[in-house]
Amino acid sequence: MSDSQPITYRVIPSRPAAHVFAVELSIADPGTGPVTLSLPAWIPGSYMIRDFARNIVAIAAADASGAVSMQKLDKQTWRLTPGGGVLVIRYEVYAWELTVRAAHLDRTHGYFNGPSLFLRVQGRDAEPCRVELSPPTDPECTDWRLATSLARAGAAPWGFGSYRADDYDDLIDHPVEMGRFEVVDFMVGGVPHWLVLSGRQRADLERLRTDLAPICAEHAALFGELPVDRYLFLTQVVGDGYGGLEHRFSSSLLCSRDDLPAAHPDTAPEPDAAGAEGDYRRFLALCSHEYFHLWNVKRIRPAAFLDGGLEREAYTRLLWAFEGITSYYDDLALVRSHRVDAKGYLEALAETLTKVLRNPGRLKQTCAESSFDAWTRFYKQDENAPNAIVSYYGKGAMAALALDLTIRRDTGGQRSLDDLMRALWQRHGRTGVGVPERGIEALAKEVTGLDLDGFFAQALDTAEDLDLPALLATAGVQMRLRPARAAKDLGNVADDFEPLAPVSAIGVRLAAGGEAKIAVVLDHRPAQQAGLAAGDLIIAIDGLRVDGGNAGKRLRALPIGEPVRVHAFRRDELMEFELTPAQAPADVCELRLDDKAPAKVLKRRRAWLTGKA
C-alpha cells in the first residue's frame, strides 16, 4: 500500500460467498508509543448500541519489525505498540445484515457503513485519510460497479479505486454499495443528484427522476440553500423491506419492489386520487424524510451528539424534533411539491396519527421520555411495547403539526414552523453549534413572539393527547376518531362523515401467517382481562376452529357484551378462556377537507399546504 497518506484504509470484498470483507488499515507514522484502535458501538442516526466489533472474525498487526501483538481492552478496543516502520492492521469482517445500518455481502452485491468496517485510530480523528476500495476477485462478480458519496481521489465515476475523507467523521459517513445497479440522475439547484437502485426491479426510472427532483427542491427552498455539492440516494430493493438512514452527502434506503412505480403502465396499480399510488407515495416520503435530514440532524444537531462519541450512548430529549419534525415535513413536502394533492396528503397524515392513537403507550410515555429512552426501549421493542412506549417519530410528528398550526393561528398566519426551521438552520446548522436541550423551545418563542411554554409543557412533558381536531379546524380540516374496521385500518379521508356503527373488539393483534398467533395483547381490554397472552395460539372461538386467515374476521364479528369461549395453546398446553367482547375504542383518524370554512381559514390552509403566504 502507498504511504502518500499517513492513514490509509483498503476494503476488499474478499469472500462474497462467505460474506466476508477484508480490511487493511495502514498507519505510515504510528510513532513509538502505544496505538489504540476502536470500532464504534453505534451508528449516527440509529440510536441503539450495535457492537459492530462483534463481527470482526480475525485481526492481526505487523510492521517492519514483524508481527505486532494486540491487547484487547474491551469489546471494541485494542492497544498495540509498534516496533518501527509502517504499521498495518489486517482484519476480516463478517457482513450478513441486510439493513441500512450495518454491512452485507454476497455474490449479488456488497454494502457497508463505515462504522461497521473502519477502525478508529484514537487521537488522530482529525487527520485526512485515503480509502482504497478494491473490486472482488470472485469470477461471478467481475462486472460490479461501485457507488458512494466519498470524494474521489483517482477512482473513475462508479468505479473501484482511490477515494479520500477529510477526517474520521467524514470517513464513516459515506455508505458504499457495490454490485450491479441502475442510476437515475437529476439536478437540484445546479447540484448533481443520483438515485442508485440495487436489487431486482423494473421501476419507471423517468418517473422517479420527475418526482424526486421537485421534492428535493422543495426542502432546499424551505432552508434557502443546499449545503452540498453532490447527493446520492443508495437504494436496496428487496421483496419486503423498509428503512432509511441519513448521511451528510447521501442516504441509505431499503424498500420493497412494490413501493417503486412500475415501468409498464399495464401492470401498474391504479393511481389514487392523489396522483402517486399509496405504496409509491411511501417510497417518496422515505426519500423526502432522509433528504430533510441533510439539514435537520446532519447539520442542525443536538449538543449531546457533539459532546459524546460513538463508544457509548448519547442521551438527548430532542429526538422528537430531529425525527418527529422530519417525519412531519416528509409528507408535507409531497403536497408542496405537487407530488400528491391535498387529499393524498391528508391520507398520509391520517395514517401517521392513527399509528400513534392506536397504541395505549402514548398515554404513558412523553415525547421527551421517548427520545431519551430510544436506546433501551424504542429500538428494543417487545410484545408489550404498544402498551408501554410511544414512537418519537409519530408522536413527534403530531407535536410538529400542532406546533405549526398553533403558530399559524396565533400569529394570524405571519409565522409558522417553517420560520423556526430556517432560524435553526441559521443559528445552528450553518455555524455547527449544537442545539441545547431546551433550545428549540426557546428559539420558537423568539421567532414567533408567542408564549409557547404551555404548549411545549403539554406536548413534550406530559402524555396527554393534543387537541388536534380543534387545531386542524383552524386550517379547514375536520377530524374525528372512529373504531377500527379491520386489523390494518390506518385511517382515511372522507368526503362526508358517515354515521358510526359499534364495532366489537377483544384487544389483541395477531401475527402475520397461517396461524392465529397473538402478537400483542392491549392493556385493559377483554383479552388481557381474560388471561390471554402474547404468543398464545388461538385454535377455536366459540367452539369453531380458526386460523390466521379467518380469526381476525371472526373476532370482529363477536357480539358486544356476550361471553365467548376461546381455546388456545400456550406453548404445548391447551387452555380455555372466557371473555366478553367490548366496543372497540375510537382510535382511528378520519379527516375531511372543509371547503365551506371561512375564507381566512381556507387561506391559512393554502399557506400551510403550499408553503407560501
Summary of the structure (lengths in Angstrom):
residues: 613
radius of gyration: 26.3
end to end distance: 58.5
largest distance: 83.7
contacts: 2066
relative contact order: 0.08
helix: 32%
strand: 28%
